[in-house]
Amino acid sequence: MRPLKIVSLILASHYLSLGFAQEPAPPMQFGLISGEDLSMRFYEADTAAEALVLCDFGDAKVTLYPNGYRLRFAQHKRIKILKKSGFQDSIYTYERSQSS
């Protein structure tokens, strides 16, 4: 009887831990921009800054397939462009690697 209790306790704690293993909320919400960010005309710490990264976060997921695995990385950035010259540096170019 004792081994059955131990196994039951281990299984119960495993299922409870799955409930708490959720992804954290992203640090920003899409479409919601604060009035402070919109009205900012210059960055006080660096008045010569052309652009400012307000938020930068990402996540990675590994998916297993019969012929291997694939890593998918998603990155989300919010950039405040302060001067016209900062626009060019804020453009992100996408490159897809087909290496095996």
N, C-alpha and C positions, 0 to 999 in steps of 0.2 A: 504494500500500500504506500509505503514511503516513497519509492521511486516514481510512482504515478503523481504524487503531489509535487515532487520536484520538477518533473517534466511539465506538468500543468502550469506551475509558477513561471517556468522559463518561457513557455509559449505565450502566456498572458502578458508578461513583461515585454516580449518581442512585439506583440500586436499593439500594446500601448505606446511603445517607442515610435512605431510607424505613424501614429496619429500626431506626434509632436515634431516629426521630421518634415516639416513643410518648408517650401521656399520662402525666403524673406520677401517682404514687399519691396518693390523697386524704389530707389530714392527720389524718383520724380514720376509724375503722372503725365501721360501724353495729352496734349491739348490744354493743359492748365499751366499758364505762365503767370507768375506773380506780377503785380503792378510795379514792384520795385525793380524787377529784371527788365520790364518793358521800358521804364522811364530812365534807366541808367544810360548816361551819355559818355562817361569815362570811368575807368577803374581807379579808385583812390590810391591803391598800393602801387600802381604803375600807370601814370597818366599818359604815357606814350604807347600803351598797348593798343594794338589794332583789333584784336579779338580776344574773347575771354571764354574759356570752357567752364560752363556753369555746372554741368553734370556729365559724368562719363562712367558707365557701368556695362557689364556684360555677363553672359553666362555661357557655359560650354556643356554640350550633351554628347555622350558617346552612344552610338547605336550599333548593335552587333548584327551583322548579316551573315548568310551562309559562306560567302567568299571573303569575309574580313569584317572590318569595322569602319565606321565613319564618324569623324568628329565634326560637330556643327557648333560654330561659335557665333553668337549674336552680340553685337556691340551697339549701344545706344548712347548718343552724344547730344548734348544741348549746348550750342555755341551762341554767344552774343557777339555780333559783329559791331564794333564801335566805329570803325573807319572803313571807307571803301577799299583801301589797300588790304584790309583783313579778310575780305571776301575770298580771294584766291587761295589763301592758306587754309581756309576752312572747308574746301571741297575735298570730299573723301572719294578716293578711287577704289573700286572693287576689283580684286584679282582673284580668280578661281584657280586653284591648284589641282591638277589631275594626276599627281604622283601616286604611285601605288604603295 
